[in-house]
Amino acid sequence: MRFLPTFFKFFIALLLVASVVPAFSKSVLHPPGKTKKGAINWLTFEQAVAQSKKEPRKIFIDVYTDWCGWCRKMEKSTFTDPVLADYVNKNFYAVRLDAESQEPITLDGKTFNYNQQKRAHELAFILLQGQLSFPTTVYLDENLKILAPVPGYLDVPAFRDIITFFGDNHYKKLTFPQYTANLKTAKKAN
């Protein structure tokens, strides 16, 4: 009879530990090359540039930091939307760039490093045009020219509007406000 209460105490303690440990552990953003089913296929910056040279495609960059709560929220809610993930994977090379990474990134013979004074990676500083705000999504055209850095958390509808604005080349004919006005008109017509 004494075995049963001890077993239940052990089982309850084990359940408590199992439920509390994940809450206190550091949230891990998916690093490049680690893709969950139904999520964006993330590449390193070097991989995306190399792929774009073989098969030209725009590049979408999620610039984040490990300590950024909105970055984690966007990674868990927006970037895991299967419809958006499919669109991104078909139309872009997707990159996750930790703005505080200590790892050097080499592109076309030039190496970008972490800058201690700016407390940011040099490539992140360039892509964000000196405005270090996290999260920021950055869009590059097929020639690796910056189309726009878009700072702030984006939920699924906002991200969908922005990614299709660039992905479907609407930016070549319309401003973003014109594009969103056309979307609203189209939704009302349906």
C-alpha positions in Angstrom: 0.0 0.0 0.0 2.9 2.4 0.7 4.3 1.8 -2.8 1.2 3.3 -4.4 1.3 6.8 -2.7 5.1 7.0 -3.3 4.7 6.1 -7.0 2.0 8.8 -7.4 4.1 11.4 -5.6 7.0 10.6 -7.9 4.7 10.7 -11.0 3.2 14.0 -10.0 6.7 15.5 -9.3 7.8 14.2 -12.7 4.8 15.9 -14.4 5.5 19.1 -12.7 9.2 19.2 -13.7 8.3 18.3 -17.2 5.8 21.2 -17.5 7.9 23.8 -15.7 11.3 23.2 -17.4 10.2 24.2 -20.9 8.7 27.4 -19.5 12.1 28.4 -18.0 14.2 27.3 -20.9 15.4 29.7 -23.5 13.2 29.9 -26.5 15.2 28.6 -29.5 14.5 30.1 -32.8 14.9 27.7 -35.7 18.4 28.2 -37.1 19.0 28.0 -40.8 18.7 24.5 -42.3 16.4 23.3 -39.5 12.9 23.4 -41.0 9.7 22.2 -39.3 7.0 20.7 -41.5 4.8 23.4 -42.9 7.3 26.1 -42.2 9.7 28.3 -44.2 12.8 26.7 -45.6 15.4 28.9 -44.0 18.9 29.3 -45.5 22.0 31.0 -44.4 22.8 34.3 -46.2 25.6 32.6 -48.1 23.4 29.8 -49.2 20.6 32.2 -50.4 23.1 34.2 -52.4 24.6 31.1 -54.0 21.1 29.7 -54.8 20.1 33.1 -56.3 23.1 33.1 -58.6 22.0 29.7 -59.9 18.3 30.4 -60.0 17.5 34.1 -59.6 14.9 34.8 -56.9 14.2 37.6 -54.4 15.6 37.1 -50.9 13.5 37.6 -47.8 15.5 38.2 -44.6 14.2 37.9 -41.0 16.6 40.0 -38.9 16.1 39.0 -35.2 17.8 38.7 -31.9 17.6 35.9 -29.3 16.3 38.3 -26.6 13.5 39.7 -28.8 10.1 38.6 -27.6 8.3 39.9 -30.7 10.9 38.0 -32.9 9.9 34.7 -31.1 6.2 35.5 -31.5 6.6 36.2 -35.2 8.7 33.0 -35.6 6.1 30.9 -33.8 2.9 32.4 -35.2 3.5 34.1 -38.6 6.3 32.1 -40.1 4.6 28.8 -39.3 1.5 29.6 -41.3 1.6 26.8 -44.0 0.1 29.0 -46.8 2.6 31.7 -46.2 5.4 29.3 -45.8 4.5 27.7 -49.2 4.4 31.2 -50.8 7.8 32.2 -49.4 9.4 28.9 -50.3 8.2 29.2 -54.0 9.0 32.9 -54.5 11.9 33.7 -52.2 15.1 32.4 -50.7 14.4 32.9 -46.9 17.2 33.9 -44.5 17.2 34.2 -40.7 19.9 36.6 -39.6 20.7 37.0 -35.9 21.7 40.7 -35.7 24.0 39.9 -32.8 25.7 36.9 -34.3 29.5 36.6 -33.8 29.8 34.4 -37.0 31.4 36.0 -40.0 29.5 36.1 -43.2 31.4 36.2 -46.5 29.8 37.5 -49.7 31.7 37.9 -53.0 35.0 38.0 -51.2 34.0 40.5 -48.5 33.6 39.3 -44.9 31.1 40.9 -42.6 31.7 40.5 -38.8 30.2 41.4 -35.5 30.8 45.1 -34.7 31.4 45.5 -30.9 30.8 49.3 -31.0 27.5 49.0 -32.7 26.7 45.8 -30.8 25.4 44.3 -34.0 26.6 42.3 -37.0 27.9 44.5 -39.8 25.5 42.9 -42.3 22.5 43.4 -40.1 23.5 47.1 -39.7 23.7 47.5 -43.5 20.5 45.7 -44.2 18.6 47.7 -41.6 20.2 50.9 -42.9 21.5 51.7 -39.4 18.1 51.5 -37.7 18.5 48.6 -35.4 14.9 47.5 -34.7 13.8 43.9 -34.1 12.2 42.1 -35.7 12.7 43.6 -39.1 12.0 41.9 -42.4 14.2 42.9 -45.3 13.5 42.3 -49.0 16.1 42.1 -51.7 15.5 41.9 -55.4 17.1 39.3 -57.7 20.2 41.5 -58.0 20.6 41.7 -54.2 19.5 45.3 -54.0 17.5 46.3 -50.9 13.9 46.9 -51.8 12.9 47.7 -48.2 13.5 47.0 -44.6 10.1 46.6 -42.8 10.5 47.0 -39.0 8.2 45.5 -36.4 6.1 42.5 -35.6 3.9 41.3 -38.5 0.9 39.0 -38.0 -0.2 36.7 -40.8 -2.4 39.2 -42.7 0.1 42.0 -42.6 3.0 39.7 -43.6 1.0 38.3 -46.4 0.2 41.7 -47.8 3.9 42.8 -47.6 5.4 39.5 -48.9 3.0 39.4 -51.9 3.6 43.1 -52.6 7.3 42.3 -53.3 6.9 38.7 -54.4 4.4 39.4 -57.1 6.3 42.6 -58.2 3.5 45.0 -57.3 6.2 47.3 -56.0 7.2 48.0 -59.5 3.9 49.7 -60.4 2.3 50.7 -57.1 3.2 52.2 -53.8 2.3 50.0 -50.8 -0.7 52.2 -49.8 -2.0 51.9 -53.4 -1.6 48.2 -53.3 -3.4 47.7 -49.9 -6.2 50.0 -51.1 -6.6 47.7 -54.2 -6.7 44.7 -51.9 -9.4 46.3 -49.7 -11.4 47.1 -52.9 -11.1 43.6 -54.2 -12.2 42.1 -50.8 -15.3 44.3 -50.8 -16.2 43.2 -54.3 -16.1 39.6 -53.3 
